Amino acid sequence: MLMWLAMAAIPSCAQQAPAATSLSIFTKRIPKASLWEQYTARLQAAGGIEPYHWRIVGGFLPRSIQLNPDGTVLVTDNNRPPMQAKQELVLSTYIPLTAEWLRKAQVNGQRIDGSIKVSNRTGRDFELTFTALAVNDIGRATAIGYQHFPLKKDTRDMELPFGDQLSPGNYAVNVDVVGEEPVSRKIFRARLVTGKESITQGP
C-alpha cells in the first residue's frame, strides 16, 4: 500500500524577524513502515527562521501513526512574511494478509471450481482459515472449500483451490480468509466475492 504526503514550511509567529534564507525541505524519502516495529521518520528543513513546526497539507497518515509538531509534515518558521516549502513523500506499508483470484470461480459442468492465492506479509507465522461458500438465490450456503493450517511468515502467492458439485441454480461464491497471529492476538481478514454463476439441469 502506498500513501502520499505533501508537506510545507510556513512561519507561525507574527513578530518582526530578521531576513532569512529560503526555506527548503531536505527530506526526499522516508523509510518503509514495518508491522511489528515502532515507526519514526524525522523530516529535515533548512533556512527560514527556527523553530519549525510541521503539519500535513495533503494526503493522510495511516491509522495509529501521528504527526508530532517537531517532525513530520507542514513546516512553519518565524519569518515575516511567511515562507513556504512543499515536498511530496510516499510512505510504503504492507497489507498483512492478501487474497487474490488465481482462477476466478466458474461453472464447470455441474461444478463450480476456482482457486485463490494468499500471501502472509506480517513477518510472523499465523493460523490461516480459508472458507469458500456457494450461496444460492435464497441465501443457502454450501461449503465448496475449507482449509485450516499454519501459514508461514513471508509466504507469497500460495494457491488454495476449491470446488464441488452443486444442484442446479444460481450461485455467488464468497471466499473468506482469516489469519490469527497468536503473540499479538491480531486477526487479519480478506474476502473475495463473485457475481452469480448458473448451473443448469444436466441432460
C-alpha positions, 0 to 999 in steps of 0.5 A, a space after each residue: 500500500 502506498 500513501 502520499 504526503 505533501 508537506 510545507 514550511 510556513 512561519 507561525 509567529 507574527 513578530 518582526 524577524 530578521 531576513 532569512 534564507 529560503 526555506 527548503 525541505 531536505 527530506 526526499 524519502 522516508 523509510 518503509 513502515 514495518 508491522 511489528 516495529 515502532 515507526 519514526 521518520 524525522 523530516 529535515 528543513 533548512 533556512 527560514 527562521 527556527 523553530 519549525 513546526 510541521 503539519 500535513 497539507 495533503 494526503 493522510 497518515 495511516 491509522 495509529 501513526 501521528 504527526 508530532 509538531 517537531 517532525 513530520 509534515 507542514 513546516 512553519 518558521 518565524 519569518 515575516 512574511 511567511 515562507 513556504 516549502 512543499 515536498 511530496 513523500 510516499 510512505 510504503 506499508 504492507 497489507 498483512 494478509 492478501 487474497 487474490 483470484 488465481 482462477 476466478 470461480 466458474 461453472 464447470 459442468 455441474 461444478 463450480 471450481 476456482 482457486 485463490 492465492 494468499 500471501 502472509 506479509 506480517 513477518 510472523 507465522 499465523 493460523 490461516 482459515 480459508 472458507 469458500 461458500 456457494 450461496 444460492 438465490 435464497 441465501 443457502 450456503 454450501 461449503 465448496 472449500 475449507 482449509 485450516 493450517 499454519 501459514 508461514 511468515 513471508 509466504 507469497 502467492 500460495 494457491 488454495 483451490 476449491 470446488 464441488 458439485 452443486 444442484 442446479 441454480 444460481 450461485 455467488 461464491 464468497 471466499 473468506 480468509 482469516 489469519 490469527 497471529 497468536 503473540 499479538 492476538 491480531 486477526 487479519 481478514 480478506 474476502 473475495 466475492 463473485 457475481 452469480 454463476 448458473 448451473 443448469 439441469 444436466 441432460 
